[in-house]
Amino acid sequence: MSKHSNYLSNMEGLLQIEFEFQNQLAVSKEMKIQKLRQAKEEAHEEIKEYRRKKEEESQKFQEENKDSSTDLKKEYIDFEKKEVEKIMKLAKENKDSVVNLLLNMVTDVDLTQNNEN
């Protein structure tokens, strides 16, 4: 009977370790999800700030040049197009790396971290 009780004790220990591992894994995944959400929110805030800044620049430019000739309006339109092209090019160039970064953050869970909670 001693071997049987020893076997049961070992099994209970393994089950407890597995349970703790699953809990730690769930906590790690949730932390990564929270980090991704925070990064997404921060990115949206940066985009909103960038848009606000560009809108202010646009309004200021329009105010300063509202009585200008059509040549100035054409220059402004060209400037805007170039800015949009730059942004689109930058977004296209960095799309894959951002997607890979986000995927890695979700899929690569560091199980060696100690949970101090």
C-alpha positions as CSV (number, residue, x, y, z in Angstrom):
1,M,0.0,0.0,0.0
2,S,2.9,2.3,0.5
3,K,3.8,2.3,-3.2
4,H,0.2,3.0,-4.0
5,S,-0.1,6.0,-1.6
6,N,3.3,7.2,-2.8
7,Y,2.1,7.0,-6.4
8,L,-1.1,9.0,-5.5
9,S,0.9,11.6,-3.7
10,N,3.2,12.0,-6.7
11,M,0.2,12.3,-9.0
12,E,-1.4,14.9,-6.8
13,G,1.8,16.8,-6.8
14,L,2.0,16.7,-10.6
15,L,-1.6,17.8,-10.9
16,Q,-0.9,20.7,-8.6
17,I,2.1,21.7,-10.6
18,E,0.1,21.5,-13.8
19,F,-2.7,23.6,-12.3
20,E,-0.2,26.3,-11.1
21,F,1.5,26.3,-14.5
22,Q,-1.9,26.8,-16.3
23,N,-2.7,29.6,-13.9
24,Q,0.6,31.3,-14.5
25,L,0.2,30.8,-18.3
26,A,-3.3,32.5,-18.1
27,V,-1.9,35.4,-16.1
28,S,1.0,35.8,-18.6
29,K,-1.4,35.8,-21.6
30,E,-3.7,38.3,-19.9
31,M,-0.7,40.6,-19.2
32,K,0.3,40.5,-22.8
33,I,-3.2,41.2,-23.9
34,Q,-3.3,44.2,-21.6
35,K,0.0,45.4,-22.9
36,L,-1.3,45.1,-26.5
37,R,-4.4,47.0,-25.6
38,Q,-2.4,49.7,-24.0
39,A,-0.1,50.0,-27.0
40,K,-3.1,50.2,-29.3
41,E,-4.6,53.0,-27.2
42,E,-1.3,54.9,-27.1
43,A,-1.0,54.5,-30.9
44,H,-4.6,55.9,-31.3
45,E,-3.8,58.8,-29.1
46,E,-0.6,59.5,-31.0
47,I,-2.6,59.4,-34.3
48,K,-5.2,61.8,-32.8
49,E,-2.5,64.2,-31.7
50,Y,-0.8,64.0,-35.1
51,R,-4.1,64.7,-36.8
52,R,-4.9,67.6,-34.5
53,K,-1.4,69.1,-35.1
54,K,-1.7,68.8,-38.9
55,E,-5.2,70.3,-38.8
56,E,-3.8,73.2,-36.8
57,E,-1.0,73.6,-39.3
58,S,-3.5,73.4,-42.1
59,Q,-5.8,76.0,-40.6
60,K,-2.9,78.3,-39.8
61,F,-1.6,78.0,-43.3
62,Q,-5.1,78.7,-44.7
63,E,-5.4,81.8,-42.5
64,E,-2.1,83.1,-43.5
65,N,-2.7,82.5,-47.2
66,K,-6.4,83.0,-47.6
67,D,-5.9,85.9,-49.9
68,S,-3.1,84.3,-51.8
69,S,-3.2,83.5,-55.5
70,T,-4.2,80.1,-56.9
71,D,-0.5,79.2,-57.1
72,L,-0.2,79.1,-53.4
73,K,-3.3,77.0,-53.1
74,K,-1.8,74.6,-55.6
75,E,1.4,74.5,-53.6
76,Y,-0.5,73.7,-50.5
77,I,-2.5,70.9,-52.2
78,D,0.8,69.5,-53.5
79,F,2.3,69.7,-50.0
80,E,-0.7,67.9,-48.5
81,K,-0.5,65.2,-51.1
82,K,3.2,64.7,-50.4
83,E,2.6,64.5,-46.7
84,V,-0.1,61.9,-47.2
85,E,2.2,59.9,-49.6
86,K,4.9,60.0,-46.9
87,I,2.5,58.7,-44.3
88,M,1.2,56.0,-46.5
89,K,4.7,54.9,-47.5
90,L,5.8,54.8,-43.9
91,A,2.7,52.8,-42.9
92,K,3.3,50.4,-45.8
93,E,7.0,50.0,-44.9
94,N,6.3,49.3,-41.3
95,K,3.1,47.3,-41.6
96,D,4.7,43.8,-41.6
97,S,7.1,44.6,-38.7
98,V,4.2,46.0,-36.6
99,V,2.0,43.0,-37.3
100,N,4.9,40.7,-36.5
101,L,5.7,42.5,-33.3
102,L,2.0,42.3,-32.2
103,L,1.8,38.6,-33.0
104,N,5.0,37.9,-31.2
105,M,3.8,39.7,-28.1
106,V,0.6,37.5,-28.1
107,T,2.2,34.2,-29.0
108,D,5.5,34.3,-27.2
109,V,4.7,33.8,-23.5
110,D,7.7,33.9,-21.1
111,L,6.9,31.2,-18.6
112,T,10.0,31.8,-16.6
113,Q,8.7,35.0,-15.0
114,N,8.0,34.9,-11.3
115,N,4.6,36.1,-10.3
116,E,5.0,38.4,-7.3
117,N,1.2,38.8,-6.8
